[in-house]
């Protein structure tokens, strides 16, 4: 196995297990996630549970080699979609555990989200080596 392949397997496993863990947290601490769900979506508990299921599924899909490619693309799309909740928290200064966050933390969260998207696309082989598919 090449160093690049080993790096992809390692990052797939780390990111996948991170997502499984966060997805489980959507069920064990639902109330923590609810405040950032945009009001226009309706019942926040429903959205927290649905996204928890998605995170667990996408995380497992990223860990399993035969589902990694498509799980990676779906994870990237999921991360774009759920950023709405993070943006809602930032714009509306929504507190979590009675704490609001300074803009730098929201910026770092955005950078983290973009990095996770990039990693997902890389481990799923959606980012071609030379910039074009051959």
N, C-alpha and C positions, 0 to 999 in steps of 0.2 A: 504494500500500500504506500502510495507516495505521500509526501508531507502535506500536500494540498488536500488529498483525500482524507487523511487523518484529521486535518484541521476541520474539514467539513463535517465529518462524523462527530467529532468532539463538540463543535458549535451547534450542530443539530440536536445533540443530546442535551446540552446545557440549556439552549433556548427552549427546546421541547419540554423538558422537565420544569423549567421556570413557568411556562404557560400552564402546565398541568397543576402546579402548585397554586398559581394565581386563580385558576379556574375553580379549584377546590375551595379556595378562600371565598369565592362568590357564594358558596353554599354555607360555609361555616361562620361567615361574618357579613351576611347580606346587607345589614344596616350601614356598614362602613362605606359601601359602594353606592348606595342609593342617592345620596345628596347630589352627586354630579351628573345623574341622568337628566338630560334636558326635559323640562316639564312637558313640552309639546308631544313627547313620546307616550305620555300617559303613565301607567302604573310602573314605578321604578323597580319594584321587586321582580316583576315579570322580566324586565330587560336585564337585570343583574343575573337572574338565573339562566336566561337564554344565552347571554354572553359567557357565563361560566361553563355551560355545556360546550359551547363553541371552542373556548380556550382549551378545555380538556381534550376535545377531539383533535384540534389542530396540533396541540402539543404532542399527543401520542402519534399523530400522523407524521410529524417531523422526525420523531425518534425512529420510526419503522422505515427501513430503507426503501421498501417497495411503494410506499405512499408518500415519501419525502418530497418528491418533485411537486406534486399537485397540492399537498398540504402547505408547502412553502409559498406558493402563489396565493392560495386562499388566506394564509396568515398575513401576507403583505396587504391584501385587500381588507382583511379584518382590521388590521392596525390603522389603516387609513380611515375606515368607517368609525371605529370607536374613539378616534382622536377627538371627535365631536364632544364627547363627555369631558375630556381633559380641557378642551378649549372653553367649554361651558364653565368649568371650574375656574379657569383663569379670568375670563371676561367678567364673570359675575362674582368673583372673589368669594367663592363658596368654601366655607370652612370644612375641614375634615378633622374629626376629634377636637373640635373647638379651635382649630388653628387655621389661619389663612396663610398663604405662601407668598413670599416676595417674588417679583417677576423673574429673577434669576432662576428660581426653582422650576418655574413653568417653562422657561427656555431650555433648561437642562432636561426636563421631561420630554420636550419636543425633540431635542437632539437624540435622546435615548430611543424614542419612538422611530425616528428616521434610521438610526443604527440597526434597530431590530428588523425594520423593513429591508434594509440592505443585506443584513446577514441572512434573512430568510430567502431572499432572491438569490444570493450567492450559493447557499447550501443546496438550493433546489435546482441549480444550474440554469437559472433564468438570465444570469448575467454572462454573456459569452466571453470567452478568453480574449479574442482579438477585437471585440467591439461589434462583430457581425457574425451571424451564423454561417457556417460553411456548408 
